[in-house]
Amino acid sequence: MEHAEAETPLNQFRLAETSDVGEFEESIRPIYGEVRFDRANPLNEFKARANYRVLDHSGIYYGHYGTRVKISIPYARFIAQGVTLEGVGTHTIDGVERTLDNTVLPNAVLNSSRINLDLGNTHRHLAFCMKPEVVQQKLSALIGIASDKKFSLAESARMSAAELQRFRRLLLLLVNELEDRQTPPSNVLLRELEQALMVAFLVGYQHNFSQILEARPNDLAPWQVKRVEQYIEAHWDEALNIESIAAAVDASVRSIQMSFRASRNYTPMEFVRKIRLKYARRMLSNPESNTSVTDVAYSCCFGNLGHFSKFYFEEFRELPSVTLARAKGFIRG
């Protein structure tokens, strides 16, 4: 089935487009390893398309193949949460077969000794691809324990319909942000959405750390919350995320998040934004002759000018351009 360019997710991040099965296999092997298309039927209708966007700690894959295909992966060294956009098919993981379609939104988690996919001719899908060590690191940050025990899904693990819907919404939100060419998202926002997807994956499945993850984390003492704030204030102009903050202050991500909500009524990353906006206002209010809003936004770790202006206005009730113009003497009173 043909799809207009505008309807193809991640269209500007093209990985492969070909009618040659072998060529397509080679193109996607860096993502999926020794993938093999066992059959494309009919072969003369095989018109495969793959897009792939690399993120900081993961990647998003989009694929459709133009005809019915059977795909096998002898050994997967990755974890991928799939979302069906259109069409039907099945996947078999370690001998357990499940249906794939976009009505009930079933999933395909690939972290197995053998995977087989049988996808119909209209099947289109997205997959959020993670390395196992990245998932392990995220899990350790959430629970505050650097365990030597490897993360593993429970036997026949399956994400509930509600959790999969949530994961789907987050994934499509991230894809939409990546496709915004008019006002590209900041790297900070992309990192946060990527992290949110990993959290949605970890809380959506039963695994060998679920009991610890679901337990209420210990609240931080007031001095510990203050320590987090001091760390953020000292490193505001660096690439901060909640994991790096948690590691620096020796606390779990969830403990920090819950304690901030309880005692400050905002999240740690909202505090990061407040501090960066404070410094942005200071720069705009005391400008050099060549100071611009763009330069200030980037200096304060805002990669998206539209988002910067929005957050600045919400915080100070005026646009950054107004602050700068007044400081340069263009606005009196």
C-alpha positions in Angstrom: 0.0 0.0 0.0 1.4 3.4 -1.0 1.6 6.1 1.6 2.0 9.8 1.0 5.3 11.4 2.2 3.4 13.5 4.7 1.8 10.4 6.2 5.1 8.6 6.7 6.4 9.0 10.3 10.0 10.3 10.6 10.0 11.0 6.9 13.1 13.2 7.1 15.1 10.4 8.8 15.2 7.9 6.0 17.2 4.8 6.5 16.3 2.7 3.5 13.9 2.5 0.6 14.3 -0.4 -1.8 12.7 -3.3 -3.7 15.8 -5.5 -3.0 15.3 -7.7 0.0 19.0 -8.3 0.6 19.8 -4.6 0.4 17.0 -3.9 2.9 18.3 -6.5 5.3 21.8 -5.0 5.2 20.3 -1.5 5.9 18.5 -2.5 9.1 21.1 -4.9 10.5 22.8 -2.1 12.5 19.6 -1.8 14.5 18.2 -5.4 14.6 21.3 -7.6 14.1 21.1 -10.6 11.9 17.6 -10.0 10.6 16.4 -12.1 7.7 13.4 -11.8 5.5 12.4 -15.4 5.0 9.7 -14.6 2.5 8.2 -11.6 0.7 5.0 -12.6 -1.1 4.6 -11.6 -3.8 8.3 -10.7 -4.2 7.6 -8.2 -7.1 5.5 -6.1 -4.7 8.2 -5.8 -2.1 8.7 -2.1 -1.6 10.3 -1.6 1.8 10.7 1.7 3.6 12.5 2.2 6.9 13.1 5.5 8.8 15.2 5.7 11.9 15.9 8.5 14.3 18.7 8.1 16.8 18.2 9.6 20.2 20.6 9.9 23.1 20.0 6.4 24.5 17.6 4.8 22.1 16.1 5.0 18.6 12.8 5.1 16.9 12.2 2.8 13.9 9.4 3.1 11.3 8.8 0.3 8.7 6.5 -0.9 6.0 7.1 -3.4 3.3 4.5 -3.2 0.6 3.6 -6.9 0.7 3.3 -9.7 3.2 6.6 -10.5 4.7 8.0 -13.1 7.1 10.9 -11.9 9.2 13.2 -13.8 11.6 15.8 -12.6 14.0 17.8 -15.6 15.3 19.1 -13.8 18.4 18.2 -10.3 19.5 20.5 -8.2 21.6 18.1 -5.4 22.0 14.7 -4.5 23.5 12.1 -2.9 21.2 8.5 -1.9 22.2 6.5 -2.0 19.0 3.3 -0.1 18.1 1.2 -1.1 15.2 0.0 1.8 13.2 -2.0 0.0 10.5 -2.6 -3.6 9.2 -2.4 -7.0 10.9 0.2 -9.6 11.6 1.6 -11.9 14.2 4.8 -12.2 16.2 6.2 -15.3 17.8 8.7 -14.9 20.6 10.2 -18.0 22.1 7.4 -20.1 20.6 4.6 -17.9 21.9 2.5 -16.4 19.1 0.5 -13.2 19.4 -1.6 -11.1 17.1 -0.6 -7.7 15.9 -3.2 -5.1 14.9 -4.0 -1.5 15.6 -7.4 -2.2 17.1 -6.4 -3.8 20.4 -2.9 -2.4 20.3 -0.9 -5.5 21.1 2.8 -5.2 21.7 6.0 -6.8 20.5 8.9 -6.8 22.9 12.1 -8.1 21.4 14.7 -9.3 23.9 14.8 -13.0 23.1 16.7 -15.9 21.7 14.5 -16.0 18.6 11.8 -13.8 17.0 9.5 -14.4 14.1 7.2 -11.8 12.5 4.5 -12.4 9.9 3.3 -9.0 8.7 0.4 -8.4 6.3 0.8 -6.3 3.2 -0.6 -3.1 4.8 1.2 -3.5 8.0 3.1 -0.3 9.3 4.7 0.0 12.6 6.9 2.0 15.0 9.4 0.5 17.4 11.1 2.2 20.3 14.5 0.5 20.4 16.7 0.3 23.5 19.9 -1.5 24.5 19.5 -3.8 27.5 22.2 -1.9 29.4 20.4 1.4 28.9 17.2 -0.2 30.4 19.3 -1.5 33.2 20.8 1.9 33.9 17.4 3.6 33.9 16.0 1.0 36.2 18.9 1.5 38.6 18.3 5.2 38.6 14.6 4.8 39.4 15.0 2.4 42.3 18.2 3.9 43.6 20.1 0.6 43.6 23.0 -0.3 41.3 22.2 -4.0 41.2 24.4 -6.7 39.5 21.2 -8.6 38.8 20.2 -8.3 35.2 16.8 -7.0 34.2 14.5 -9.6 32.7 10.8 -9.7 31.9 8.5 -12.1 33.6 7.5 -15.2 31.6 4.8 -14.3 29.1 5.0 -10.6 30.1 2.4 -8.5 28.4 1.7 -4.8 28.7 -2.0 -4.0 29.6 -4.1 -2.2 27.0 -4.2 0.9 29.2 -0.4 1.0 29.7 0.2 0.3 26.0 -2.1 3.1 25.0 -0.1 5.4 27.3 3.1 4.2 25.7 1.7 4.8 22.3 0.6 8.3 23.1 4.1 9.2 24.4 5.8 7.6 21.4 3.6 9.5 18.9 4.1 12.7 20.9 7.9 12.3 20.5 7.6 11.4 16.8 5.4 14.6 16.3 8.0 16.7 18.0 10.8 15.2 15.9 8.9 16.0 12.8 8.3 19.7 13.7 10.6 21.6 11.2 9.1 25.0 12.0 10.0 25.0 15.7 12.3 22.1 16.3 12.2 20.8 19.9 15.0 21.5 22.3 17.4 18.6 23.1 16.2 18.9 26.7 12.6 18.2 25.7 13.7 15.3 23.6 15.7 13.8 26.4 12.8 14.1 28.8 10.3 12.4 26.4 12.9 9.6 25.7 13.2 9.1 29.5 9.4 9.1 29.9 9.1 6.3 27.3 11.7 4.2 29.2 9.7 4.7 32.4 6.4 3.8 30.7 8.1 0.6 29.5 9.4 -0.3 32.9 6.2 0.3 34.8 4.1 -1.3 32.1 5.6 -4.8 32.4 6.1 -7.3 35.2 9.8 -8.0 35.6 12.3 -9.1 38.3 12.5 -5.5 39.7 8.7 -4.7 39.6 8.2 -5.2 43.4 11.0 -2.7 44.2 9.8 -0.3 41.6 6.2 -0.3 42.7 7.1 0.2 46.4 6.8 3.7 47.7 10.3 5.3 47.8 11.7 6.9 50.9 11.1 10.6 51.2 14.1 12.8 51.1 15.0 14.9 54.2 14.6 18.6 53.8 18.4 19.0 53.7 18.6 16.5 50.9 16.0 18.4 48.8 18.1 21.6 49.4 21.2 19.7 48.3 19.5 18.8 45.1 18.6 22.5 44.5 22.2 23.5 45.3 23.5 21.0 42.8 21.1 22.3 40.1 22.1 25.9 40.8 25.8 25.1 40.5 25.4 23.1 37.2 22.4 24.9 35.6 24.4 25.6 32.4 25.3 21.9 31.9 23.3 19.1 30.2 21.2 18.0 33.2 18.7 15.2 33.4 17.0 13.6 36.4 19.4 10.6 36.3 22.5 12.7 36.5 21.1 14.7 39.3 20.1 11.6 41.3 23.6 10.1 40.8 25.3 13.3 41.9 23.3 13.6 45.2 23.1 9.8 45.8 19.4 9.4 45.8 16.8 7.6 43.7 15.0 9.4 40.9 11.6 8.6 42.4 12.6 9.8 45.8 13.7 13.1 44.4 10.6 13.5 42.3 8.1 12.7 45.1 9.9 14.8 47.7 10.0 17.8 45.3 6.3 17.5 44.6 5.5 17.2 48.3 7.8 20.0 49.6 8.1 22.3 46.6 5.1 21.6 44.4 7.2 21.4 41.3 9.5 18.8 39.7 13.3 18.9 39.8 13.4 19.6 36.0 10.9 22.4 36.5 13.3 23.8 39.0 16.1 23.5 36.4 14.0 25.5 34.0 13.3 28.2 36.6 17.0 28.6 37.4 17.9 28.8 33.7 15.1 31.4 33.1 16.5 33.5 36.0 19.9 33.6 34.4 18.3 34.4 31.0 16.5 37.4 32.5 19.8 38.5 34.1 21.6 38.4 30.7 18.7 40.2 28.9 18.5 42.9 31.6 22.3 43.5 31.4 23.1 43.1 27.8 26.2 43.7 25.7 25.8 45.7 22.5 25.5 42.4 20.5 23.3 40.5 22.9 20.3 38.8 21.2 17.4 36.7 22.4 18.7 33.8 20.4 22.1 33.9 21.9 20.7 34.1 25.4 18.3 31.2 24.9 21.1 28.9 23.7 23.4 30.1 26.4 20.8 29.1 28.9 20.3 25.6 27.4 17.0 26.3 25.6 17.3 24.8 22.1 13.9 25.9 20.9 13.2 29.7 20.7 9.5 29.2 20.7 9.5 27.2 23.9 12.0 29.6 25.5 9.7 32.6 24.8 6.7 30.7 26.1 8.4 29.7 29.4 9.9 33.2 29.8 6.5 34.9 29.4 4.9 32.5 31.9 7.6 33.2 34.4 8.0 37.0 34.0 4.8 38.1 32.2 6.7 39.7 29.3 8.5 38.4 26.3 12.3 38.2 26.3 12.5 40.6 23.4 10.7 43.2 25.5 13.2 42.7 28.4 16.1 43.1 26.0 14.7 46.1 24.2 14.0 47.9 27.5 17.5 47.2 28.8 19.0 48.6 25.6 16.9 51.8 26.0 14.4 51.2 23.2 11.5 51.2 25.6 11.1 54.0 28.1 9.1 53.8 31.4 
